[in-house]
Each structure stands twice: as structure tokens, then as C-alpha cells.
Amino acid sequence: YRYEWKAEEARKNLLRTHTTSASARALFQLARQEKFTPVKYFSIDRVFRNESLDATHLAEFHQVEGVVADRGLTLGHLMGILRQFFTKLGISQLRFKPAYNPYTEPSMEVFSYHEGLKKWVEVGNSGVFRP
């Protein structure tokens, strides 16, 4: 970024901007297992972003992140888990759209039809970790 790094700036408190660190830690623990066993990890936490506020973006929201690890899982399994998750939240009209994420392949965005806005809005992002 071509700026001078400063220790005092790095030590400043910052509100959590994502929960990915919890998933990274879970994956690290999984990689340290002597014998692989299937697992499911989920984290739910409040996060804060410097966003322009509108009907689909807030500066504060809850992020849900999960990792399901087993052999033989497919994109179809991921879609089924997401459909079940959102249905339990009362969100049943879903569409999946291919997307690019640098850390997963294949990746997809999840959209739901919002009756109040009368349009499809993104409600999630997902993907399958590369081996």
C-alpha cells in the first residue's frame, strides 16, 4: 500500500469486521488431527463494516460462518445445507449464482427474494475449500 507501517497504529482497537479468524482456527485444528474425523464448525458473531447504509447494507450485522469437513462432499451437499439453514430462518425462496472467491472453488452467492423490496438480495456467500 506504499505507506509507512507504524506499531502504534497496528495496536489500535478495531471492531470485528468478519468472523473468518474463527473458521481459520477451526481448519488449523482440523489439519493437526492425527486421524481425520468428519466435523462441523459454526460461528455466529456481530461484525462491523464501514458501509454506505441502504436497504441491503448496514454498518452492523451478524455473520454466520461454517465449515463442514468430510470426504466425498459435493457442491450439491453444500446447496442442501444452505437451503436447510435458510429455510429454518424462514427464508425459502432461494437462488444460487456462481461466484468467484479466491479461497474456494466452486463458489456461489445465495440470493433470496425480498417481498418488501420486490427484488432478489444477496443473503450469503459460500464455496468448497480446495484440498
SVG drawing of the C-alpha trace seen along z (x, -y; Angstrom):
<svg xmlns="http://www.w3.org/2000/svg" viewBox="-44 -6 51 48">
<polyline fill="none" stroke="black" stroke-width="0.4" points="0.0,0.0 3.1,-2.2 2.7,-3.7 4.9,-3.7 3.9,-0.9 3.5,-2.1 3.3,0.1 1.0,-2.3 -1.4,-2.2 -1.3,1.6 -2.1,1.8 -5.3,-0.3 -8.5,1.5 -10.7,2.3 -14.3,3.6 -14.5,7.1 -15.0,6.9 -15.6,10.6 -15.6,14.0 -13.2,15.7 -10.5,16.0 -12.7,18.5 -13.0,20.6 -9.3,20.4 -8.6,21.6 -11.0,24.5 -9.3,25.5 -5.9,25.3 -7.1,27.6 -8.6,30.0 -5.3,30.1 -3.5,31.0 -5.6,34.2 -3.6,37.4 -6.6,39.2 -9.2,37.3 -12.7,37.4 -15.6,35.6 -16.5,32.3 -18.9,29.3 -17.8,25.9 -20.1,22.9 -19.6,19.4 -22.1,16.6 -21.0,13.1 -21.7,9.5 -19.4,7.7 -19.0,4.1 -18.2,2.6 -17.7,-0.9 -20.6,-0.7 -22.8,-3.2 -26.2,-2.4 -29.1,-1.4 -31.9,1.2 -29.4,4.1 -26.3,2.8 -25.8,2.0 -22.7,1.0 -23.5,3.7 -24.8,7.2 -24.4,10.8 -22.2,13.0 -22.7,16.7 -19.8,18.9 -19.5,22.6 -17.1,25.4 -18.3,28.9 -15.4,31.3 -15.8,34.9 -14.7,37.0 -16.9,37.1 -18.8,33.9 -20.0,32.1 -21.5,28.7 -24.9,30.4 -24.3,31.2 -23.4,27.5 -26.5,26.3 -28.6,28.7 -27.1,27.4 -27.6,23.8 -31.2,24.5 -31.9,26.2 -30.2,23.4 -32.2,20.6 -35.5,22.5 -35.1,22.8 -34.7,19.0 -38.0,18.7 -36.2,17.9 -37.4,20.3 -37.2,18.5 -33.5,19.0 -31.3,18.8 -27.7,19.8 -25.4,18.0 -21.8,18.9 -19.2,16.5 -15.5,16.1 -13.9,16.4 -10.1,16.7 -10.2,19.3 -12.9,21.6 -13.7,23.4 -16.5,23.8 -18.0,20.7 -21.5,19.3 -23.6,16.4 -27.0,17.1 -30.0,14.8 -33.4,14.6 -36.5,12.7 -37.3,9.8 -41.1,9.1 -40.6,5.6 -38.0,4.5 -39.6,6.5 -36.2,7.8 -33.6,10.6 -31.0,9.7 -27.8,11.4 -28.1,13.3 -24.9,15.3 -21.7,16.4 -20.3,19.9 -17.9,22.3 -16.0,25.5 -12.4,25.3 -9.7,26.5 -7.8,29.6"/>
</svg>
